[in-house]
Amino acid sequence: MVNYHKTWRLINSGPGSASYNMALDEAIAISVRKDSLPPTLRLYSWNSPSVTLGCFQKIREIDTEYCRDASIPVVRRPTGGKAILHNEELTYSFSVKTDTDLFSKGIFDSYKKISAAFYLALSKIGLLPELKLIRETRHLSLITHHSKSPLCFQSASYGEITINGKKVIGSAQKRWTDGLLQQGSIPYCIDELKVLKIFRLRSIKDIKDAMAGLMEAVPALSDEKFRNAVKISFEEAFNIEFISSIPSQEEEVLAQKLDSEKYRTEEWNFRKQVQSLHQAFQRA
């Protein structure tokens, strides 16, 4: 019998579509919350440049016309936070139950523990990361003029990692009473022109001052090498062992259902904010 306290699941995925990536992350989180599968780290990429919005973010905060003309898919994440352009990067999702001692102490504690693993991974590839452990959101220097920027990488909040003052990982979390899903983006390179247009920013300098891709500091970094560094760092940080796996048949079926009925629909991607506010008023 597998000891779920010491043996976790690692899913190394290839590139996927924007909607399916979100659907599979949610399907995995649902399986883990049912206690049918152990804590799961999924590492993946994208089959084309894509934008994800935070669950409650307003769609008008990005230039949807530019995205449409440039054939850049826009999908709303199940997690919160702000928008991200995903392109040349490593993306992760981590699903775990929160009724265990390790992740039962709330959002800040879980952010800190997950970030510590990524801090270790960045250190292993020769970088000198800084981990933010002050709970009040601190905007980076450029945010003096962009305090309400829709771009995730233009602010660093609790548990997030910077290098030389620049954000290198953007993460967001969804919590239920019995589990959590954390998703994160770790760029290798930044497509500054696309970021500038999608987020209607003032200049490329604003982007350079706020965010960085890992290959700026480690030009020879390979995706395989970094994935392995993440794997080893999680094992060391949590004193566990990963079993390499693929999504279960149940997860694949649920992901396909969520893909078609949720993450590819305008109701979810473009009108979620209106629905959420309406529901909030109904409950008030």
Backbone bond lengths (Angstrom), bond angles and torsions (degrees), N, CA, C in turn:
res aa  C-N    CA-C-N  psi(-1)  N-CA   C-N-CA  omega(-1)  CA-C   N-CA-C  phi
1 M - - - 1.466 - - 1.532 109.93 -
2 V 1.348 116.06 138.06 1.450 120.60 179.98 1.530 109.66 -76.50
3 N 1.323 116.63 132.46 1.460 122.20 174.74 1.521 109.23 -86.35
4 Y 1.356 117.23 102.65 1.458 120.90 -175.38 1.527 112.34 -66.40
5 H 1.333 116.90 -18.36 1.452 118.78 179.48 1.529 111.22 -74.93
6 K 1.322 116.69 -25.08 1.463 120.60 -176.89 1.524 113.53 -118.08
7 T 1.321 117.09 -14.52 1.459 120.71 -177.85 1.531 109.30 -121.12
8 W 1.313 115.98 114.15 1.454 122.03 -179.70 1.522 109.86 -108.51
9 R 1.315 115.45 170.74 1.460 120.95 -176.50 1.523 110.44 -107.00
10 L 1.324 116.96 133.50 1.462 123.23 175.70 1.518 109.06 -116.04
11 I 1.337 116.72 121.93 1.462 122.23 176.88 1.516 108.12 -111.76
12 N 1.319 116.63 111.82 1.462 122.12 175.19 1.518 108.11 -95.43
13 S 1.300 116.28 105.05 1.466 121.33 -178.46 1.517 110.67 -98.89
14 G 1.317 115.33 155.60 1.453 120.73 170.99 1.516 109.99 -85.77
15 P 1.336 116.82 -163.47 1.464 119.87 179.13 1.526 111.82 -70.63
16 G 1.333 116.29 139.84 1.459 121.60 177.65 1.511 111.04 -133.81
17 S 1.316 116.36 169.36 1.463 120.85 177.51 1.528 109.12 -73.92
18 A 1.331 116.03 160.42 1.463 120.83 -178.39 1.519 111.27 -58.67
19 S 1.327 116.89 -48.42 1.463 119.95 -176.50 1.529 111.24 -67.71
20 Y 1.323 117.50 -40.55 1.467 119.16 -177.65 1.523 111.49 -71.20
21 N 1.333 117.25 -35.39 1.461 119.07 176.63 1.526 111.12 -58.71
22 M 1.327 116.23 -44.24 1.466 119.53 179.16 1.532 111.13 -67.80
23 A 1.321 116.01 -40.28 1.463 120.47 -178.86 1.525 111.25 -63.96
24 L 1.328 117.07 -42.34 1.459 119.74 -179.00 1.524 111.25 -68.74
25 D 1.325 117.02 -38.32 1.466 119.39 176.53 1.534 110.93 -59.27
26 E 1.327 116.57 -44.09 1.460 119.48 -179.85 1.535 110.86 -67.82
27 A 1.322 116.87 -40.47 1.460 120.29 179.87 1.533 111.09 -61.63
28 I 1.331 116.61 -41.00 1.461 120.72 178.01 1.525 110.55 -64.73
29 A 1.325 116.51 -42.92 1.465 120.25 179.53 1.528 111.02 -60.84
30 I 1.318 116.70 -39.61 1.465 120.75 178.54 1.526 110.62 -63.89
31 S 1.326 117.04 -43.85 1.470 120.80 178.78 1.522 111.65 -61.75
32 V 1.325 115.88 -44.41 1.463 119.73 -178.73 1.523 110.42 -65.32
33 R 1.329 117.39 -39.09 1.467 120.51 179.58 1.527 111.84 -65.69
34 K 1.312 116.86 -27.60 1.472 120.07 176.86 1.518 112.12 -73.48
35 D 1.343 116.41 -6.03 1.465 122.39 -178.09 1.522 111.80 69.02
36 S 1.338 115.35 18.41 1.456 118.56 179.21 1.531 111.64 -87.86
37 L 1.332 116.43 -16.52 1.457 121.26 -179.21 1.530 109.29 -140.37
38 P 1.335 116.86 154.67 1.470 119.91 -176.93 1.531 111.59 -75.13
39 P 1.343 117.87 172.45 1.466 121.18 172.76 1.530 109.70 -48.79
40 T 1.317 116.05 138.24 1.467 120.02 -170.91 1.523 111.29 -131.17
41 L 1.332 114.79 126.75 1.458 122.01 171.64 1.520 107.67 -105.35
42 R 1.333 116.35 123.41 1.460 121.29 176.61 1.516 108.82 -113.40
43 L 1.340 116.17 129.82 1.465 122.80 176.87 1.524 107.58 -114.23
44 Y 1.340 116.68 130.84 1.456 118.55 -174.25 1.525 112.22 -155.03
45 S 1.332 115.58 178.66 1.463 121.87 179.33 1.525 108.92 -141.50
46 W 1.326 116.99 -168.18 1.463 123.15 -169.96 1.521 110.75 -126.19
47 N 1.326 117.06 141.97 1.467 118.96 -178.79 1.524 112.58 -83.26
48 S 1.328 117.35 -6.53 1.470 121.90 173.37 1.516 107.67 -163.36
49 P 1.351 118.60 157.63 1.468 119.46 175.50 1.526 109.99 -53.27
50 S 1.331 117.03 131.65 1.463 122.11 -174.32 1.523 109.59 -143.29
51 V 1.322 115.96 153.01 1.460 121.78 177.25 1.523 108.74 -112.07
52 T 1.339 116.47 133.06 1.457 120.01 168.72 1.522 108.43 -113.10
53 L 1.330 114.62 139.50 1.461 122.73 175.94 1.519 109.22 -102.36
54 G 1.326 116.39 149.70 1.449 119.89 171.16 1.519 110.31 -64.33
55 C 1.319 115.87 152.42 1.463 121.59 -173.30 1.524 113.16 -51.24
56 F 1.322 117.38 -39.16 1.464 120.26 -175.84 1.529 112.80 -110.32
57 Q 1.323 116.80 14.12 1.466 120.96 -177.74 1.524 111.41 -76.90
58 K 1.315 115.99 146.51 1.458 120.91 179.18 1.524 110.17 -78.59
59 I 1.323 116.40 132.70 1.463 121.48 -177.15 1.526 111.66 -63.32
60 R 1.317 117.01 -27.54 1.467 119.77 -177.97 1.527 112.77 -70.11
61 E 1.326 117.13 -8.78 1.458 120.00 -179.63 1.521 112.92 -74.54
62 I 1.333 117.23 -9.91 1.463 119.96 174.18 1.529 109.00 -121.45
63 D 1.318 115.62 164.36 1.470 121.18 179.72 1.533 108.15 -88.69
64 T 1.321 115.44 91.06 1.464 119.74 -177.22 1.529 111.86 -69.37
65 E 1.320 117.44 -29.60 1.474 119.70 178.05 1.516 110.43 -65.08
66 Y 1.326 116.96 -43.27 1.457 119.60 177.27 1.527 110.21 -62.26
67 C 1.344 116.40 -44.08 1.470 119.90 179.76 1.527 110.74 -59.39
68 R 1.322 116.31 -42.94 1.469 120.20 179.41 1.522 110.55 -63.29
69 D 1.334 117.25 -47.49 1.473 120.91 -178.03 1.522 111.77 -65.72
70 A 1.329 116.83 -31.23 1.466 121.27 -179.35 1.526 112.11 -92.16
71 S 1.330 117.25 5.83 1.476 122.94 -178.99 1.524 111.82 55.79
72 I 1.326 115.29 44.78 1.461 121.64 176.89 1.526 108.11 -103.66
73 P 1.331 118.91 111.06 1.470 120.80 179.63 1.524 111.08 -61.91
74 V 1.317 115.64 145.60 1.463 122.22 175.18 1.524 107.83 -121.59
75 V 1.323 116.70 125.24 1.469 120.95 -179.60 1.524 108.63 -135.79
76 R 1.315 115.86 146.38 1.459 120.77 178.36 1.527 109.16 -92.04
77 R 1.326 115.62 131.27 1.465 120.31 179.82 1.530 111.25 -75.86
78 P 1.323 117.02 161.07 1.467 119.48 169.22 1.521 111.44 -76.42
79 T 1.335 117.01 -19.13 1.462 122.13 -179.28 1.527 110.72 -92.94
80 G 1.325 116.35 168.39 1.462 121.34 -178.03 1.518 112.63 -84.13
81 G 1.336 115.26 -147.73 1.454 120.04 178.55 1.508 113.49 82.66
82 K 1.326 115.14 -165.36 1.456 122.47 -176.20 1.525 111.15 -110.63
83 A 1.333 115.73 177.85 1.463 121.54 -171.92 1.523 112.39 -74.17
84 I 1.326 114.54 153.24 1.465 122.50 179.50 1.526 108.61 -138.91
85 L 1.338 116.46 138.98 1.462 121.40 166.70 1.520 107.09 -92.34
86 H 1.323 116.40 118.33 1.464 122.30 178.30 1.522 108.60 -98.51
87 N 1.329 116.07 128.55 1.461 119.34 179.30 1.529 108.32 -146.67
88 E 1.316 117.53 -105.53 1.467 120.73 177.71 1.524 107.74 -85.65
89 E 1.319 116.80 98.50 1.452 120.59 -173.51 1.519 110.60 -163.05
90 L 1.333 114.98 171.90 1.454 122.02 164.98 1.522 106.52 -108.33
91 T 1.313 116.48 125.83 1.457 121.68 176.99 1.524 107.78 -109.06
92 Y 1.321 116.05 145.16 1.460 119.13 179.19 1.520 110.44 -130.88
93 S 1.309 115.99 154.77 1.453 122.31 164.79 1.520 107.52 -135.03
94 F 1.335 114.70 142.74 1.461 120.08 179.98 1.522 107.97 -131.21
95 S 1.326 115.26 122.53 1.459 122.14 -178.47 1.518 109.55 -118.06
96 V 1.356 115.77 132.71 1.457 119.61 -177.64 1.524 109.28 -156.66
97 K 1.311 116.48 150.18 1.450 120.32 174.15 1.537 109.44 -75.28
98 T 1.336 115.84 152.39 1.460 119.60 -177.36 1.527 112.25 -111.39
99 D 1.312 116.22 14.86 1.464 118.38 176.46 1.528 111.53 -98.77
100 T 1.344 115.68 9.33 1.455 120.39 174.27 1.524 108.74 -98.97
101 D 1.331 116.28 160.44 1.464 120.36 -177.20 1.526 112.13 -58.69
102 L 1.327 116.65 -37.49 1.459 120.65 -171.88 1.529 113.10 -62.93
103 F 1.338 117.49 -38.73 1.469 120.14 -176.13 1.534 112.27 -123.44
104 S 1.319 116.23 28.57 1.468 120.27 -175.54 1.525 113.26 -97.65
105 K 1.335 117.59 4.46 1.469 119.87 -171.49 1.521 114.18 -103.24
106 G 1.321 117.75 16.21 1.457 119.59 173.33 1.511 114.86 102.15
107 I 1.337 114.58 175.02 1.462 121.46 -170.52 1.522 113.04 -65.35
108 F 1.329 118.23 -42.73 1.461 119.61 -176.63 1.522 111.16 -66.78
109 D 1.309 116.88 -40.92 1.458 120.64 179.43 1.529 111.28 -64.95
110 S 1.337 116.34 -40.76 1.470 118.96 -179.61 1.525 111.10 -69.11
111 Y 1.325 117.45 -40.15 1.470 120.26 175.52 1.534 109.80 -57.82
112 K 1.313 115.54 -46.83 1.462 120.33 -177.82 1.520 111.46 -59.42
113 K 1.335 117.30 -44.66 1.463 121.02 -177.32 1.522 112.11 -67.81
114 I 1.333 117.05 -42.31 1.465 120.18 179.21 1.525 110.34 -67.69
115 S 1.334 116.41 -41.07 1.464 120.28 179.59 1.520 111.46 -64.19
116 A 1.328 116.81 -33.72 1.461 119.59 179.59 1.526 111.34 -61.19
117 A 1.334 116.24 -34.75 1.467 119.74 177.83 1.523 110.96 -67.45
118 F 1.334 116.48 -42.27 1.466 119.35 178.82 1.529 111.80 -70.98
119 Y 1.318 116.54 -33.44 1.467 121.08 173.52 1.534 109.61 -56.64
120 L 1.309 115.25 -44.97 1.464 120.55 179.29 1.529 110.92 -64.74
121 A 1.335 116.89 -40.72 1.466 120.51 -179.68 1.525 111.09 -63.42
122 L 1.322 116.94 -42.28 1.466 120.53 178.58 1.525 110.67 -65.69
123 S 1.311 116.00 -36.51 1.472 119.48 177.44 1.524 110.89 -64.51
124 K 1.327 116.62 -36.51 1.463 121.23 -177.99 1.525 113.00 -66.69
125 I 1.347 117.12 -23.80 1.474 118.28 178.48 1.531 111.08 -97.71
126 G 1.339 116.15 14.25 1.459 120.74 171.14 1.515 116.10 95.11
127 L 1.333 118.30 11.08 1.459 120.86 -179.66 1.528 110.75 -95.38
128 L 1.341 115.36 166.07 1.463 121.94 178.81 1.528 108.26 -118.84
129 P 1.322 116.84 79.63 1.465 120.31 -175.47 1.526 112.36 -75.94
130 E 1.340 114.47 159.72 1.463 121.63 174.94 1.523 107.20 -123.60
131 L 1.324 116.32 132.29 1.459 121.97 -178.07 1.522 109.53 -105.70
132 K 1.329 115.94 123.56 1.464 120.96 -177.98 1.525 109.82 -84.25
133 L 1.331 116.14 117.89 1.459 120.78 -178.25 1.530 111.49 -124.82
134 I 1.343 116.08 33.71 1.463 122.07 171.52 1.509 106.65 -108.86
135 R 1.307 118.33 127.82 1.456 120.99 -170.21 1.519 113.72 -69.83
136 E 1.325 118.32 -32.44 1.455 118.81 179.49 1.514 109.34 -70.34
137 T 1.350 116.29 134.93 1.460 120.10 179.66 1.510 109.57 -62.00
138 R 1.329 115.58 129.95 1.462 120.90 176.35 1.523 107.93 -116.65
139 H 1.309 116.52 116.50 1.449 119.40 178.45 1.515 109.74 -77.76
140 L 1.305 116.42 147.94 1.448 121.51 176.97 1.516 109.89 -70.40
141 S 1.332 116.55 167.77 1.463 120.46 -171.33 1.512 113.49 -54.52
142 L 1.319 117.86 -38.34 1.454 119.19 -176.37 1.516 112.12 -69.52
143 I 1.336 118.09 -16.08 1.446 120.71 -174.68 1.517 111.83 -77.10
144 T 1.309 117.16 -4.04 1.453 119.35 172.70 1.518 110.14 -49.36
145 H 1.324 116.38 -35.03 1.461 121.70 -178.15 1.531 112.19 -105.73
146 H 1.324 117.35 -1.19 1.470 120.06 -176.41 1.527 110.63 -136.14
147 S 1.326 118.15 47.41 1.454 120.22 -173.41 1.517 112.88 -64.14
148 K 1.334 116.90 -17.89 1.462 119.49 179.15 1.518 111.34 -115.68
149 S 1.319 116.21 30.92 1.458 120.06 -179.86 1.516 111.29 -59.67
150 P 1.351 117.38 138.12 1.460 120.76 177.89 1.518 113.50 -78.91
151 L 1.335 118.04 -5.51 1.458 122.89 -173.83 1.522 110.65 -89.50
152 C 1.318 115.70 124.59 1.461 121.67 -178.36 1.524 111.98 -54.53
153 F 1.327 117.07 -42.36 1.456 120.72 -172.53 1.527 113.34 -76.71
154 Q 1.338 117.78 2.45 1.462 118.86 177.23 1.525 112.76 -96.42
155 S 1.318 118.08 12.43 1.458 120.45 172.03 1.519 108.73 -151.24
156 A 1.329 115.13 148.60 1.465 120.75 178.30 1.516 108.66 -120.20
157 S 1.315 116.82 118.34 1.461 121.27 -179.98 1.518 109.86 -111.53
158 Y 1.329 115.87 -176.94 1.463 121.87 -171.68 1.530 112.59 -52.19
159 G 1.331 115.27 132.82 1.454 121.18 175.71 1.513 114.58 82.95
160 E 1.335 117.83 3.78 1.464 119.42 -178.63 1.521 110.71 -98.14
161 I 1.340 114.19 160.23 1.450 120.89 -168.61 1.527 111.04 -114.66
162 T 1.332 115.44 135.56 1.454 121.85 175.26 1.528 109.36 -124.98
163 I 1.327 114.85 159.71 1.460 122.01 172.02 1.520 107.13 -131.54
164 N 1.329 116.58 121.59 1.465 121.55 -175.42 1.526 111.65 53.85
165 G 1.340 116.64 38.56 1.450 121.14 177.92 1.511 115.13 79.42
166 K 1.333 116.76 1.47 1.470 120.74 -178.74 1.527 109.66 -108.62
167 K 1.305 116.00 136.66 1.455 120.97 -178.29 1.528 110.23 -74.63
168 V 1.327 117.31 132.89 1.464 121.21 -178.07 1.530 112.78 -119.53
169 I 1.330 116.94 -12.71 1.467 120.99 176.35 1.523 108.04 -135.33
170 G 1.327 116.31 129.23 1.460 120.95 174.02 1.514 108.96 -111.68
171 S 1.325 117.48 121.39 1.464 121.50 -175.30 1.526 111.73 -127.48
172 A 1.318 115.39 153.93 1.463 121.56 177.07 1.516 108.21 -149.24
173 Q 1.338 115.33 154.45 1.462 119.59 -172.68 1.524 111.47 -131.48
174 K 1.323 115.22 146.86 1.453 123.84 171.12 1.525 107.04 -120.66
175 R 1.342 115.57 129.03 1.460 119.46 -178.15 1.523 110.84 -120.48
176 W 1.326 114.56 138.82 1.454 122.64 169.67 1.527 106.90 -113.90
177 T 1.313 117.33 178.27 1.463 119.25 178.17 1.523 111.52 -67.26
178 D 1.343 116.47 -24.36 1.465 119.64 -174.45 1.526 114.27 -118.81
179 G 1.324 118.65 6.32 1.455 118.59 -178.29 1.513 112.45 -174.04
180 L 1.329 115.13 174.07 1.456 120.33 177.35 1.521 110.14 -141.15
181 L 1.316 114.43 154.32 1.466 123.16 170.53 1.517 106.78 -126.37
182 Q 1.319 116.79 122.22 1.466 120.60 173.60 1.522 108.47 -115.41
183 Q 1.335 115.77 131.20 1.454 122.30 177.42 1.520 109.02 -117.58
184 G 1.324 116.54 148.12 1.454 119.55 -179.72 1.512 113.32 -152.34
185 S 1.326 114.57 151.88 1.465 123.28 -179.79 1.519 109.21 -117.62
186 I 1.345 115.94 128.78 1.470 121.70 179.01 1.527 108.00 -125.03
187 P 1.327 118.60 93.25 1.469 120.88 -174.84 1.532 112.05 -68.03
188 Y 1.314 114.70 141.36 1.464 120.58 167.90 1.521 109.50 -88.00
189 C 1.319 116.25 -41.81 1.467 123.29 178.55 1.529 107.89 -136.30
190 I 1.326 116.42 154.35 1.455 121.86 179.10 1.532 108.98 -111.10
191 D 1.316 117.53 124.56 1.468 121.42 172.42 1.526 107.04 -85.87
192 E 1.319 115.17 87.36 1.462 120.84 -170.20 1.526 112.76 -62.38
193 L 1.334 117.77 -36.83 1.464 120.04 -178.36 1.520 110.92 -66.17
194 K 1.326 116.99 -42.86 1.468 119.99 178.02 1.529 110.97 -64.85
195 V 1.322 116.63 -43.12 1.465 120.03 178.79 1.530 110.22 -60.53
196 L 1.309 116.12 -43.88 1.465 121.31 179.73 1.521 111.19 -56.78
197 K 1.326 116.28 -45.75 1.462 120.74 -176.30 1.528 112.33 -75.09
198 I 1.321 116.97 -44.36 1.464 120.65 -176.87 1.526 111.40 -62.16
199 F 1.343 116.40 -40.46 1.460 120.01 -173.77 1.526 113.19 -102.79
200 R 1.338 116.09 6.55 1.468 122.08 175.72 1.531 110.66 53.94
201 L 1.318 116.57 46.26 1.455 121.25 -178.48 1.525 110.72 -83.18
202 R 1.314 115.60 166.45 1.468 120.26 -173.67 1.530 112.87 -75.83
203 S 1.327 115.56 -43.92 1.465 118.20 -175.85 1.520 109.98 -157.33
204 I 1.331 114.92 161.48 1.461 120.11 176.33 1.522 110.75 -64.30
205 K 1.327 117.26 -28.78 1.472 120.07 177.62 1.524 110.70 -59.70
206 D 1.329 117.23 -38.10 1.463 119.81 177.25 1.521 111.16 -57.64
207 I 1.326 115.59 -39.94 1.464 120.34 179.89 1.522 110.25 -68.61
208 K 1.333 116.60 -46.75 1.466 121.13 -178.71 1.524 111.62 -60.95
209 D 1.345 116.70 -33.52 1.459 120.51 -178.56 1.530 112.34 -75.37
210 A 1.333 117.10 -19.98 1.463 119.98 -171.67 1.512 114.40 -105.39
211 M 1.323 118.24 -32.86 1.462 120.63 -170.08 1.518 110.80 -140.38
212 A 1.323 115.71 158.38 1.458 120.38 -179.23 1.514 110.00 -148.52
213 G 1.324 115.92 147.73 1.452 121.70 171.86 1.519 109.64 -90.83
214 L 1.322 116.42 150.01 1.460 120.14 -175.61 1.525 112.69 -62.03
215 M 1.334 116.92 -31.08 1.459 119.63 -176.54 1.525 112.71 -75.07
216 E 1.335 117.06 -9.71 1.467 118.78 171.37 1.523 109.62 -65.27
217 A 1.323 116.35 -37.16 1.459 121.27 -178.76 1.529 112.31 -94.97
218 V 1.347 116.80 -28.70 1.468 121.27 -179.33 1.527 108.20 -128.63
219 P 1.356 117.50 78.76 1.467 120.81 -173.58 1.524 114.58 -57.58
220 A 1.322 117.54 -29.89 1.463 120.44 -176.71 1.527 112.55 -89.70
221 L 1.318 117.71 6.64 1.463 120.54 -177.16 1.528 110.72 -63.95
222 S 1.332 115.87 132.26 1.457 120.92 176.07 1.519 109.20 -106.26
223 D 1.326 115.99 154.66 1.450 121.31 178.21 1.526 110.29 -60.87
224 E 1.315 116.73 -41.94 1.465 120.85 -179.66 1.524 111.31 -61.93
225 K 1.322 116.06 -43.31 1.468 120.33 -179.35 1.521 110.63 -63.59
226 F 1.322 117.25 -42.56 1.456 118.92 -177.32 1.532 111.43 -71.80
227 R 1.330 116.47 -39.42 1.473 118.63 175.56 1.526 110.71 -57.50
228 N 1.301 116.06 -41.41 1.458 119.89 180.00 1.528 111.04 -66.57
229 A 1.339 116.35 -38.90 1.470 120.11 177.51 1.524 110.88 -62.56
230 V 1.335 116.78 -39.17 1.466 120.79 177.90 1.533 110.11 -64.96
231 K 1.319 116.36 -45.34 1.470 121.10 179.51 1.532 111.07 -56.90
232 I 1.313 115.84 -52.54 1.461 120.49 -177.28 1.528 110.71 -63.26
233 S 1.320 116.33 -38.46 1.465 120.11 -177.40 1.522 111.85 -68.03
234 F 1.334 117.46 -39.08 1.468 119.93 175.31 1.525 110.34 -63.41
235 E 1.325 116.28 -42.01 1.470 119.18 -179.89 1.529 110.92 -61.89
236 E 1.329 116.16 -40.50 1.464 119.76 -179.68 1.529 110.97 -72.80
237 A 1.330 117.15 -43.21 1.462 120.78 -175.44 1.528 112.17 -66.26
238 F 1.336 116.64 -35.13 1.468 120.27 -175.70 1.527 113.60 -108.43
239 N 1.335 115.89 1.61 1.464 120.89 179.48 1.525 111.19 54.33
240 I 1.340 113.91 51.01 1.466 120.23 -179.89 1.531 108.69 -130.94
241 E 1.310 115.48 177.37 1.467 121.86 174.15 1.520 107.92 -128.05
242 F 1.325 115.81 134.45 1.458 120.22 177.42 1.520 111.17 -87.09
243 I 1.321 115.17 142.75 1.459 122.29 166.34 1.518 107.09 -107.79
244 S 1.329 117.08 122.62 1.462 120.38 177.46 1.518 109.40 -65.64
245 S 1.323 116.72 135.52 1.452 120.30 -172.25 1.526 110.17 -147.65
246 I 1.301 115.22 176.20 1.455 123.76 170.16 1.521 106.81 -127.47
247 P 1.328 118.18 162.05 1.468 118.55 177.50 1.528 110.94 -58.59
248 S 1.318 115.97 144.58 1.458 120.39 177.10 1.524 109.75 -69.11
249 Q 1.313 116.40 163.52 1.465 120.39 177.74 1.529 110.60 -59.82
250 E 1.330 116.31 -39.75 1.465 120.41 178.14 1.522 111.11 -61.50
251 E 1.335 116.56 -42.01 1.474 120.35 178.61 1.522 111.39 -65.67
252 E 1.334 117.24 -40.97 1.470 120.40 179.12 1.526 110.73 -62.64
253 V 1.320 117.20 -44.37 1.466 120.92 -179.72 1.525 110.38 -63.51
254 L 1.339 116.54 -44.98 1.462 119.93 179.48 1.529 110.99 -65.33
255 A 1.344 117.01 -39.51 1.462 120.62 179.22 1.530 111.17 -61.60
256 Q 1.327 116.93 -42.06 1.464 120.04 178.76 1.531 110.98 -63.79
257 K 1.325 115.84 -37.41 1.464 120.55 178.29 1.536 110.53 -67.25
258 L 1.335 116.82 -45.56 1.458 120.94 178.76 1.524 111.32 -65.51
259 D 1.324 115.92 -35.83 1.464 120.59 178.71 1.526 110.59 -60.03
260 S 1.318 116.92 -50.89 1.468 120.58 -174.63 1.523 112.75 -78.24
261 E 1.341 117.43 -34.84 1.458 120.19 -172.96 1.523 113.89 -96.71
262 K 1.332 117.08 -10.55 1.464 119.44 -178.34 1.522 112.45 -130.51
263 Y 1.340 116.98 -63.77 1.459 119.64 -167.81 1.528 115.05 -78.33
264 R 1.306 117.69 -8.48 1.468 119.63 172.94 1.529 112.09 -106.24
265 T 1.327 117.44 10.31 1.461 120.03 -176.80 1.527 111.88 -101.28
266 E 1.327 115.26 147.74 1.460 119.90 175.75 1.524 110.68 -68.22
267 E 1.332 116.72 -29.85 1.457 119.79 -179.80 1.531 110.94 -58.41
268 W 1.330 116.59 -40.72 1.459 119.98 178.50 1.525 111.64 -81.04
269 N 1.310 117.92 -49.03 1.456 121.07 -170.27 1.519 114.43 -75.74
270 F 1.341 117.59 -30.83 1.466 119.54 -172.61 1.522 114.49 -116.49
271 R 1.319 118.45 -16.33 1.465 118.13 -175.63 1.528 112.99 -126.34
272 K 1.311 116.43 12.71 1.463 119.95 -177.96 1.522 111.37 -61.27
273 Q 1.337 117.17 -40.13 1.461 120.00 -176.65 1.518 111.35 -61.54
274 V 1.334 115.94 -42.82 1.456 120.17 179.52 1.518 110.27 -62.95
275 Q 1.338 117.30 -44.78 1.456 121.65 -179.32 1.521 111.01 -62.72
276 S 1.328 116.45 -41.81 1.459 120.17 -177.14 1.522 110.62 -64.99
277 L 1.323 116.03 -43.22 1.453 119.44 179.19 1.518 110.75 -64.67
278 H 1.334 116.46 -41.03 1.457 120.71 178.93 1.533 110.73 -61.84
279 Q 1.329 115.97 -43.59 1.451 119.93 179.07 1.520 111.37 -66.11
280 A 1.331 116.19 -36.39 1.468 120.02 179.24 1.523 110.79 -63.97
281 F 1.334 116.18 -41.15 1.448 120.15 179.11 1.547 110.62 -67.28
282 Q 1.338 115.83 -35.15 1.450 118.99 179.03 1.526 111.68 -66.10
283 R 1.336 115.91 -34.99 1.463 119.79 -179.26 1.520 112.58 -78.74
284 A 1.354 116.21 -23.59 1.469 120.67 -174.53 1.539 111.08 -68.01
